[in-house]
Amino acid sequence: MAGDLVGLPAAQLAILPGTTHMGMMERSGWLLAMIPGFLDG
């Protein structure tokens, strides 16, 4: 993979403890709080 040789493109990782893909709907406050910072970054 190219990332192994030249580094990864700008990326962000969000970990929502105790949350599954479907469980994110119950934690929408966490997710919504992260979106502006991601889009402005």
Buried (B, 14 or more C-beta within 10 A) or exposed (E): EEEEEEEEEEEEEEEEEEBEEEEEEEBEEEEEEEEEEEEEE
